[in-house]
Each structure stands twice: as structure tokens, then as C-alpha cells.
């Protein structure tokens, strides 16, 4: 049996949206869905046993209800639930060790008004061993009924032709192929530093056009292997003279999924999020897939 899609639930609306998104994705991939509930930590060093039992009972009932609802909506999908006594973030990371994909809501029952991404979601995105999708709300794209090759929206991929990452590109192409969605590849582009002296910021249109042509050709050449691997995917690419986060957010306004990478570092056991990925997670209005890679 293939590895499952794993989703964390805690009773919040965004976690429910994440579970729904995960169910559709698992059905589309033909893999099981596993729901995980970890009871929140209560304050104090000594917590009364009855309080812990009530929390565990509430979690069990939430799991049972959610499993039943998703199994009813997706009759061909294998759905199961599990509880964990560890803190939510640690429980999700442990369970993600044998998952194909981790899906979480951007914010759970904690936090405060105006907080877009909670600590559990951020830690999952920064440290999960598998690709992680953060779902901000129930998205319109990729969301209509039983999964089929008729989904709306598009997949947006953040790509750097000077530091191409195969794992991230492959995830985006595969997602676009599975959802019959257009793939929009975005590379944020800046003028070469050596072209701008300390005395002037003037760059001729001819020079700018020449540099841009070179970047377009480089991007096209690097994407060709994936276009050959996924011939059904319609690909469009844009070179944007913008900050990378701004370019990705602009491109993803009507997207069903935004795909970015996360560099894994041996020295940091929990990994880290780069500034672009961090900014995108806090401001994107569509689900964001964070794909770990060693490049």
C-alpha cells in the first residue's frame, strides 16, 4: 500500500478545510487518508487527569465524526483516524515520517485575530520530511466534488533558473497533471548587480532586453525535461522584475495551488523557512505546497 496523505485536525474551520482538501487529494492520488488529532497542551505543570480524559474524549469524537463524513463523501477513499498524546506539532512531524503528503490548516484553534499562520503550521512547513500543504480556507479551485481531471484554477511554481530544484519542479508538474490544471512558472528577475554602478541606476532598454532574452532561454531549456515527462501539462512562464515573494503572490491570486521549495540543512534538525517562503505563507490566499529539497 502506498504512503497515505496525512491531515491534522483540531476542530477549527481551517483544519476542517485542510482535511477536505487532503481527502480530495488522497482520492485523486489513489492513496489512503489518515487524520491525526493531538490534544492541545493545557497550562500548568500538573493537569488533572479528568481534564485530560475529557480532551481525549472530545478528540476521539471529532475524529470519528470527521472520518465518517469524509468516508461518506468519498466512498472509494480509505480513511482512518489516530490520536496522539504529544504536542500537535511534534505529533504531526512524527506521523509525517511515513506520509506521502502532509496537509494542515494555516491556523488552528489557538492564536489571535489577524494571525494568518500559526506556530504548528509554520513548524510543519519548516520541518516535515515530506511535502506539506498549508490550506488557508476552503479553496474554490480543486474543490468541486469527487476528484476528476476537470479542476479549475492553475498551479503556480516558484522557480529559479540559476538554482533549479528538481524535486520542487516535479511536484508542481505532477500536481498540474493530476488536476488537469495549467502550470504557471514564475521566476523573479533582477538586473545583474555588476550592471549597476554606485553612480548611476540607468540601464539601457537594449541591455535589459538582452538580459531578459537570455533568462527566458535559460528558463525554457531547464523546463524542457519536465515538459517532456508531463506532456499533458500546459506550461506558461513569466519573468518578473519584482521581489520573488511579490511576484509569486501576484501570480497566485487566482491559483488553486502555489508551490515553493524549502532547503533542508543537516545542521538544523527542524530545517528552516527562507524569507520568500515565509512571506508567501503569511500572505497567500490559496493553498501553498512547501517541498523540501537538499539542493
Rosetta blueprint (number, residue, H / E / L):
1 X L
2 X L
3 X L
4 X E
5 X E
6 X E
7 X E
8 X E
9 X L
10 X L
11 X L
12 X L
13 X H
14 X H
15 X H
16 X H
17 X H
18 X H
19 X H
20 X H
21 X H
22 X H
23 X H
24 X H
25 X H
26 X H
27 X H
28 X H
29 X H
30 X L
31 X L
32 X L
33 X E
34 X E
35 X E
36 X E
37 X E
38 X E
39 X L
40 X L
41 X L
42 X L
43 X L
44 X L
45 X L
46 X L
47 X L
48 X L
49 X H
50 X H
51 X H
52 X H
53 X H
54 X H
55 X H
56 X H
57 X H
58 X H
59 X H
60 X H
61 X H
62 X H
63 X H
64 X H
65 X H
66 X H
67 X H
68 X H
69 X H
70 X H
71 X H
72 X H
73 X H
74 X L
75 X L
76 X L
77 X L
78 X L
79 X E
80 X E
81 X E
82 X E
83 X E
84 X E
85 X L
86 X L
87 X L
88 X H
89 X H
90 X H
91 X H
92 X H
93 X H
94 X H
95 X H
96 X H
97 X H
98 X H
99 X E
100 X E
101 X E
102 X E
103 X E
104 X E
105 X E
106 X L
107 X L
108 X L
109 X L
110 X L
111 X L
112 X L
113 X L
114 X L
115 X L
116 X L
117 X L
118 X L
119 X H
120 X H
121 X H
122 X H
123 X H
124 X H
125 X H
126 X H
127 X H
128 X L
129 X L
130 X L
131 X L
132 X E
133 X E
134 X E
135 X E
136 X L
137 X L
138 X L
139 X L
140 X L
141 X L
142 X L
143 X L
144 X L
145 X L
146 X L
147 X L
148 X L
149 X L
150 X L
151 X L
152 X L
153 X L
154 X E
155 X E
156 X E
157 X E
158 X E
159 X L
160 X L
161 X L
162 X L
163 X L
164 X L
165 X L
166 X H
167 X H
168 X H
169 X H
170 X H
171 X H
172 X H
173 X H
174 X H
175 X H
176 X H
177 X H
178 X H
179 X L
180 X L
181 X L
182 X E
183 X E
184 X E
185 X E
186 X E
187 X E
188 X E
189 X L
190 X L
191 X L
192 X L
193 X H
194 X H
195 X H
196 X L
197 X L
198 X L
199 X L
200 X L
201 X L
202 X L
203 X L
204 X L
205 X H
206 X H
207 X H
208 X H
209 X H
210 X H
211 X H
212 X H
213 X H
214 X H
215 X H
216 X H
217 X H
218 X H
219 X H
220 X H
221 X H
222 X H
223 X H
224 X H
225 X H
226 X H
227 X H
228 X H
229 X H
230 X L
231 X L
232 X L
233 X L
234 X L
235 X E
236 X E
237 X E
238 X E
239 X E
240 X E
241 X L
242 X L
243 X L
244 X H
245 X H
246 X H
247 X H
248 X H
249 X H
250 X H
251 X H
252 X L
253 X L
254 X L
255 X L
256 X L
257 X E
258 X E
259 X E
260 X E
261 X E
262 X E
263 X E
264 X L
265 X L
266 X L
267 X L
268 X L
269 X L
270 X L
271 X L
272 X L
273 X L
274 X L
275 X H
276 X H
277 X H
278 X H
279 X H
280 X H
281 X H
282 X H
283 X H
284 X L
285 X L
286 X L
287 X L
288 X E
289 X E
290 X E
291 X E
292 X E
293 X E
294 X L
295 X L
